[in-house]
Amino acid sequence: MIATARLVLRPSSAAGAQRAFEIQSDWAVTRMLRMASFPPDRTETEAWFADHPRQWRDGEAYRFAATLDGRMIGLVDIDEIAHGEGELGYWFEQAAWGQGFASEAARAVVRFAFAERGLSALRSGHAADNAASGRVLAGLGFRLLDEVERPSRSRGEIGLQCRYRLMRDEFVERDRPFDKTDA
């Protein structure tokens, strides 16, 4: 468990599947997720969440349910872990957008990845039309590498994705106030 100023981040488990299904049933959320299906498939969501504890135990992925006042409002994770690197991902319910929750949670998980798990670098990315996610990554110190065309499962098309990278020694260990410019 990780506590931030406003959130509690708990390792995700099968218990979070229903809430994740609800959040990803919102097209505005899921259209920004490259690997998610829309509409979401309940059985697929349940199977994915049921596998999270094993992924954690095996060091394949570290997924955190982001909770506010005991209610899951999103998920932040490090996955695709190999050779000392991983990929940061996050999604939040639409009601949580624009309040700095993504920045707050992602900062804590990046700190966890570098300090607790010893990763040396993180990758991340976002759909080119998701400027808010780009602001989150820039605020964490991620550097834009390139823009590439990649398939988007949720949109059912090839889309432009901005890809980023952050090295452990570039991560600035700081806490700062969150404002409306954070996603």
Backbone bond lengths (Angstrom), bond angles and torsions (degrees), N, CA, C in turn:
res aa  C-N    CA-C-N  psi(-1)  N-CA   C-N-CA  omega(-1)  CA-C   N-CA-C  phi
1 M - - - 1.450 - - 1.526 109.58 -
2 I 1.322 115.61 140.54 1.457 122.18 175.59 1.528 107.03 -126.63
3 A 1.311 116.55 129.01 1.461 120.83 175.50 1.518 108.64 -105.20
4 T 1.324 116.48 131.65 1.461 122.12 173.97 1.528 107.21 -110.18
5 A 1.302 117.63 -171.86 1.461 120.43 -179.34 1.526 112.35 -57.61
6 R 1.331 116.92 -38.04 1.471 119.69 -175.74 1.521 114.69 -124.72
7 L 1.321 117.87 -13.01 1.459 121.47 -171.54 1.520 111.81 -121.02
8 V 1.316 114.93 158.54 1.458 122.10 167.09 1.523 105.82 -118.61
9 L 1.336 116.19 126.08 1.459 122.52 179.02 1.516 107.11 -106.53
10 R 1.327 116.16 117.36 1.458 122.28 -178.75 1.522 109.17 -116.10
11 P 1.330 117.63 143.14 1.469 118.07 173.82 1.533 109.15 -52.38
12 S 1.303 116.45 130.40 1.465 120.11 -177.52 1.522 110.13 -74.46
13 S 1.334 114.34 155.42 1.463 121.26 -178.22 1.523 108.27 -149.59
14 A 1.310 116.00 -179.58 1.463 121.46 -179.87 1.524 112.12 -54.49
15 A 1.322 117.08 -28.69 1.465 120.84 -178.39 1.533 112.89 -62.73
16 G 1.321 118.36 -21.58 1.459 121.26 -178.80 1.516 115.19 -87.49
17 A 1.318 117.62 -4.48 1.465 120.77 -173.79 1.525 113.27 -61.12
18 Q 1.314 118.02 -44.31 1.466 120.44 -177.95 1.525 110.87 -62.50
19 R 1.331 116.17 -44.53 1.472 119.40 -179.38 1.529 110.01 -66.44
20 A 1.328 117.87 -39.87 1.470 120.67 177.20 1.518 110.37 -61.88
21 F 1.330 117.18 -41.18 1.465 121.32 177.73 1.526 110.20 -59.03
22 E 1.330 116.56 -43.49 1.469 120.78 178.64 1.524 111.03 -61.52
23 I 1.330 116.67 -47.07 1.466 120.45 -178.57 1.524 110.43 -63.59
24 Q 1.328 117.11 -44.14 1.460 119.95 -177.30 1.529 112.78 -78.91
25 S 1.306 118.31 -2.43 1.463 121.11 172.69 1.527 111.00 -77.34
26 D 1.308 116.96 -7.27 1.467 123.25 176.26 1.527 108.48 -89.96
27 W 1.319 117.01 114.47 1.469 121.93 -178.56 1.530 111.62 -56.00
28 A 1.328 118.30 -37.49 1.468 120.54 -179.05 1.524 111.15 -60.20
29 V 1.318 118.16 -33.21 1.464 122.52 177.71 1.525 110.06 -77.15
30 T 1.316 115.93 -55.51 1.466 120.76 -169.69 1.525 112.86 -70.23
31 R 1.305 119.12 -27.12 1.470 119.98 179.22 1.525 111.79 -62.90
32 M 1.321 117.01 -19.72 1.459 121.12 179.26 1.531 112.32 -89.76
33 L 1.339 117.58 -4.02 1.463 121.97 -177.77 1.524 109.46 -101.58
34 R 1.287 116.14 117.66 1.463 121.58 -174.77 1.522 112.94 -66.25
35 M 1.326 118.08 -36.91 1.467 121.14 -172.21 1.530 114.04 -100.56
36 A 1.311 119.52 -6.17 1.462 121.96 -177.69 1.530 110.39 -84.61
37 S 1.321 115.11 152.98 1.464 118.95 175.98 1.523 109.18 -96.10
38 F 1.317 115.17 152.63 1.462 120.22 173.88 1.514 108.41 -137.06
39 P 1.330 116.64 129.59 1.459 124.90 -5.06 1.523 110.43 -65.21
40 P 1.333 116.17 157.66 1.471 117.88 -178.67 1.527 110.80 -67.16
41 D 1.304 114.79 152.06 1.458 122.50 177.54 1.530 107.36 -100.62
42 R 1.327 116.82 116.82 1.469 121.61 -174.93 1.535 111.63 -58.39
43 T 1.333 116.71 -44.71 1.467 120.70 -178.49 1.529 110.41 -64.18
44 E 1.308 117.26 -41.49 1.464 121.56 178.51 1.530 110.82 -64.39
45 T 1.324 116.20 -43.13 1.465 120.87 178.83 1.527 110.45 -62.49
46 E 1.322 117.11 -44.54 1.470 121.11 179.59 1.522 111.15 -63.17
47 A 1.319 117.26 -42.26 1.469 120.56 179.89 1.528 110.70 -65.98
48 W 1.332 117.13 -40.25 1.465 121.15 179.79 1.526 109.89 -62.88
49 F 1.321 116.81 -48.71 1.469 120.18 -179.52 1.523 111.46 -65.70
50 A 1.328 118.24 -37.01 1.460 121.25 179.20 1.524 111.37 -62.66
51 D 1.326 117.73 -25.62 1.460 122.11 -178.91 1.537 113.05 -87.13
52 H 1.306 118.39 -10.18 1.465 120.90 -177.45 1.527 113.71 -57.79
53 P 1.337 119.97 -45.38 1.474 118.45 178.93 1.528 113.06 -59.92
54 R 1.322 118.36 -38.46 1.462 121.13 177.44 1.524 110.66 -65.77
55 Q 1.336 116.91 -43.33 1.463 120.39 178.97 1.534 110.30 -59.80
56 W 1.319 116.19 -41.07 1.468 121.16 178.43 1.524 109.45 -62.57
57 R 1.323 116.70 -51.95 1.464 122.56 -178.14 1.534 111.23 -57.49
58 D 1.332 116.91 -40.00 1.464 121.53 -177.64 1.529 113.46 -86.17
59 G 1.339 117.58 0.58 1.465 121.08 178.71 1.519 114.14 71.35
60 E 1.332 117.40 20.06 1.469 121.66 179.74 1.522 112.34 -83.22
61 A 1.341 116.34 -34.08 1.464 121.75 -176.96 1.516 109.13 -160.29
62 Y 1.318 115.49 148.45 1.457 122.69 175.17 1.521 106.25 -123.76
63 R 1.328 115.73 107.62 1.459 121.13 -175.54 1.532 109.22 -114.71
64 F 1.324 115.00 131.95 1.458 121.61 -177.40 1.523 110.44 -119.91
65 A 1.327 116.03 128.57 1.457 121.16 168.95 1.528 106.14 -78.51
66 A 1.323 116.30 123.00 1.465 121.48 177.63 1.523 107.43 -88.70
67 T 1.334 116.14 118.50 1.455 120.15 -176.80 1.523 110.95 -117.76
68 L 1.311 114.11 143.14 1.461 122.86 176.40 1.516 106.06 -124.69
69 D 1.321 116.78 121.08 1.470 121.47 -177.55 1.528 111.24 51.99
70 G 1.344 116.65 40.12 1.450 122.41 176.18 1.519 115.77 81.27
71 R 1.328 118.44 0.05 1.468 122.47 -177.89 1.523 109.64 -111.77
72 M 1.335 116.24 130.06 1.456 120.32 178.69 1.529 109.81 -67.70
73 I 1.361 115.13 125.30 1.462 119.78 178.16 1.528 111.68 -115.60
74 G 1.333 116.89 -5.85 1.457 119.42 179.27 1.510 111.44 178.84
75 L 1.318 114.15 -172.59 1.456 121.35 -179.47 1.521 108.42 -141.31
76 V 1.337 115.47 139.51 1.465 122.17 175.48 1.515 106.23 -129.73
77 D 1.330 116.70 133.72 1.451 118.06 -177.86 1.514 113.44 -145.97
78 I 1.328 113.01 161.81 1.458 122.91 168.81 1.521 104.20 -119.25
79 D 1.320 117.20 118.69 1.457 119.73 178.17 1.523 109.75 -134.82
80 E 1.317 115.96 -169.91 1.468 122.02 -176.16 1.532 110.84 49.74
81 I 1.333 115.67 43.52 1.457 121.92 -176.73 1.527 110.04 -78.93
82 A 1.333 115.01 124.63 1.469 121.68 177.40 1.519 108.38 -163.89
83 H 1.328 116.22 142.61 1.468 122.53 174.64 1.528 112.60 54.20
84 G 1.335 116.81 38.97 1.460 121.58 176.34 1.518 114.76 76.69
85 E 1.324 117.03 12.20 1.466 120.88 179.20 1.524 109.94 -128.08
86 G 1.321 115.85 159.28 1.455 121.55 176.33 1.508 109.94 -150.46
87 E 1.310 115.15 177.08 1.467 120.79 179.85 1.517 109.86 -119.02
88 L 1.330 115.77 127.56 1.457 122.66 177.14 1.519 109.64 -85.88
89 G 1.328 115.35 131.96 1.459 120.88 174.20 1.516 109.62 -137.80
90 Y 1.322 116.34 159.09 1.460 120.69 179.11 1.517 109.77 -163.32
91 W 1.315 115.36 150.88 1.455 122.32 171.09 1.525 108.55 -153.34
92 F 1.319 115.29 147.40 1.458 122.39 -176.87 1.512 110.02 -137.48
93 E 1.334 115.52 152.18 1.456 119.59 175.25 1.526 108.88 -60.11
94 Q 1.318 115.56 151.34 1.463 120.51 -175.80 1.531 112.49 -59.97
95 A 1.332 117.80 -33.57 1.473 120.85 179.62 1.523 112.40 -62.73
96 A 1.339 117.58 -19.80 1.470 121.82 -178.51 1.534 112.32 -92.62
97 W 1.318 117.64 -7.28 1.468 120.27 -176.69 1.526 111.23 -66.13
98 G 1.322 115.15 149.02 1.456 121.76 174.34 1.517 114.78 75.65
99 Q 1.324 117.82 12.24 1.464 120.84 -178.27 1.524 113.11 -116.27
100 G 1.332 116.81 5.72 1.452 120.52 177.63 1.516 115.13 84.28
101 F 1.332 118.99 4.80 1.462 120.92 -178.15 1.530 112.10 -65.43
102 A 1.333 117.33 -40.61 1.472 119.47 179.65 1.524 110.47 -62.33
103 S 1.319 117.03 -44.19 1.466 120.25 179.02 1.520 111.68 -63.68
104 E 1.307 116.24 -44.30 1.466 121.40 -178.71 1.528 111.10 -62.62
105 A 1.328 116.35 -48.02 1.463 120.43 -178.71 1.520 111.77 -69.76
106 A 1.326 116.83 -43.21 1.467 120.20 -178.79 1.524 110.76 -63.86
107 R 1.318 117.82 -40.08 1.468 120.60 178.17 1.533 110.20 -58.84
108 A 1.323 116.93 -43.99 1.469 120.65 -179.93 1.527 111.54 -65.30
109 V 1.324 117.22 -38.09 1.460 120.18 -179.00 1.527 111.15 -74.98
110 V 1.319 117.66 -35.09 1.471 120.34 174.34 1.531 109.32 -63.05
111 R 1.328 116.97 -44.46 1.469 121.60 176.80 1.529 109.78 -57.40
112 F 1.327 117.14 -45.27 1.465 122.86 177.78 1.539 110.46 -59.00
113 A 1.321 116.78 -46.95 1.477 120.88 -177.27 1.523 111.52 -60.69
114 F 1.326 116.29 -42.57 1.463 119.89 -177.63 1.531 112.33 -80.45
115 A 1.320 117.66 -47.07 1.472 120.93 -173.63 1.526 113.04 -82.91
116 E 1.319 117.58 -40.09 1.465 120.65 -175.09 1.527 113.39 -92.53
117 R 1.310 117.20 -33.64 1.463 120.65 -176.64 1.519 113.34 -106.76
118 G 1.320 117.09 -5.67 1.456 121.31 173.71 1.515 115.86 69.23
119 L 1.323 117.57 21.78 1.462 118.73 177.56 1.529 109.31 -68.13
120 S 1.314 116.29 149.84 1.471 120.41 -178.70 1.513 112.80 -99.45
121 A 1.327 117.95 -19.92 1.460 121.04 -179.02 1.517 109.95 -155.64
122 L 1.323 115.59 154.03 1.456 122.71 175.03 1.515 109.29 -128.94
123 R 1.319 114.98 145.22 1.456 122.19 172.15 1.527 107.22 -110.56
124 S 1.299 116.44 161.24 1.453 121.25 171.83 1.516 107.91 -161.66
125 G 1.290 116.35 175.37 1.447 120.42 178.86 1.507 110.78 -167.84
126 H 1.314 114.91 168.41 1.463 120.44 176.91 1.518 109.14 -155.63
127 A 1.321 115.03 157.27 1.454 120.41 174.58 1.529 107.96 -61.40
128 A 1.315 116.45 140.72 1.471 120.61 -176.69 1.527 112.30 -57.78
129 D 1.328 117.21 -26.17 1.468 119.45 179.78 1.537 112.47 -91.05
130 N 1.318 117.69 16.36 1.464 122.27 178.57 1.535 108.72 -114.44
131 A 1.319 116.43 71.04 1.469 121.84 -176.90 1.526 112.19 -61.18
132 A 1.327 118.11 -32.01 1.467 120.77 -179.09 1.527 110.38 -61.47
133 S 1.318 117.02 -40.50 1.461 119.89 178.93 1.526 110.55 -66.57
134 G 1.307 117.05 -36.49 1.466 120.63 175.63 1.517 111.77 -61.33
135 R 1.331 117.21 -37.80 1.471 120.50 177.93 1.526 111.10 -66.97
136 V 1.329 116.70 -38.10 1.473 120.18 176.80 1.524 109.29 -59.72
137 L 1.327 116.52 -50.32 1.468 120.54 -177.31 1.522 111.49 -63.90
138 A 1.313 117.92 -43.13 1.472 120.91 178.81 1.529 110.36 -61.97
139 G 1.326 116.98 -39.43 1.462 120.96 179.15 1.522 112.98 -64.71
140 L 1.325 116.62 -24.87 1.461 121.49 177.67 1.526 111.97 -86.92
141 G 1.327 117.02 -8.48 1.458 120.96 -179.84 1.516 114.65 99.48
142 F 1.340 118.13 2.51 1.459 120.29 176.91 1.524 109.74 -62.46
143 R 1.327 115.68 143.21 1.462 121.93 177.56 1.520 109.35 -107.33
144 L 1.319 115.26 135.07 1.460 120.89 177.63 1.523 109.17 -67.78
145 L 1.334 116.20 126.85 1.461 121.41 177.83 1.516 111.67 -93.89
146 D 1.332 115.12 -51.11 1.460 119.57 -176.09 1.520 110.07 -169.33
147 E 1.317 114.55 178.04 1.455 122.62 173.06 1.519 106.51 -124.73
148 V 1.326 116.13 127.89 1.459 120.75 -177.15 1.527 109.74 -133.82
149 E 1.313 114.84 155.60 1.455 119.66 173.78 1.520 108.33 -84.42
150 R 1.348 115.15 130.23 1.464 120.78 179.93 1.521 108.61 -141.09
151 P 1.313 116.82 149.34 1.464 118.40 177.74 1.525 111.42 -68.43
152 S 1.315 115.15 139.75 1.459 121.92 175.61 1.524 107.60 -113.45
153 R 1.315 115.60 112.92 1.464 120.51 -179.96 1.530 110.67 -63.79
154 S 1.328 116.61 -42.89 1.466 119.83 -177.23 1.523 111.59 -64.22
155 R 1.312 117.28 -40.43 1.463 121.02 -177.66 1.524 112.88 -87.22
156 G 1.328 116.03 -17.29 1.453 119.66 -179.46 1.515 112.99 67.99
157 E 1.334 115.91 34.52 1.465 120.52 -178.42 1.522 110.00 -156.04
158 I 1.308 114.82 170.04 1.461 120.97 172.91 1.519 106.81 -83.97
159 G 1.321 116.19 131.88 1.461 120.09 -179.47 1.515 110.94 -132.15
160 L 1.293 115.12 163.09 1.455 121.36 178.36 1.522 108.74 -83.51
161 Q 1.340 115.63 128.12 1.451 120.72 179.12 1.520 109.70 -121.98
162 C 1.330 115.67 135.09 1.461 122.70 175.14 1.523 106.95 -91.01
163 R 1.342 116.59 127.88 1.466 120.76 -178.37 1.531 110.18 -112.93
164 Y 1.338 114.91 141.76 1.463 122.93 -173.63 1.523 110.91 -130.11
165 R 1.338 114.37 165.70 1.463 121.18 176.73 1.532 108.15 -147.88
166 L 1.340 114.61 145.83 1.467 122.09 176.28 1.519 107.94 -138.04
167 M 1.321 116.38 124.12 1.462 122.34 175.39 1.534 108.25 -89.16
168 R 1.325 116.48 148.39 1.465 120.87 -178.52 1.529 111.55 -53.49
169 D 1.324 118.24 -42.89 1.468 119.45 -177.02 1.525 113.31 -74.21
170 E 1.323 117.93 -6.67 1.467 121.45 176.47 1.525 112.14 -94.78
171 F 1.330 116.50 -13.76 1.461 120.75 -178.15 1.512 109.15 -74.46
172 V 1.302 116.04 122.03 1.460 121.60 179.60 1.522 107.61 -89.27
173 E 1.316 115.30 115.72 1.457 123.07 -178.74 1.514 107.68 -78.16
174 R 1.323 115.56 93.99 1.464 119.22 -178.30 1.508 109.64 -151.78
175 D 1.272 114.54 155.89 1.459 121.34 170.53 1.513 105.75 -114.06
176 R 1.300 115.24 143.43 1.451 119.11 179.34 1.514 108.83 -144.63
177 P 1.318 117.11 159.81 1.464 118.81 177.83 1.528 109.56 -63.79
178 F 1.306 115.77 151.63 1.445 121.43 177.84 1.518 108.29 -102.75
179 D 1.327 115.68 138.02 1.472 118.84 179.10 1.517 109.98 -131.79
180 K 1.292 115.97 -176.26 1.467 121.45 -173.77 1.534 112.57 -68.59
181 T 1.327 119.48 -11.72 1.467 119.70 176.81 1.511 112.09 -80.06
182 D 1.338 116.87 -13.74 1.469 121.01 176.33 1.518 108.44 -83.35
183 A 1.315 115.28 146.98 1.482 118.60 177.01 1.509 110.03 -82.86
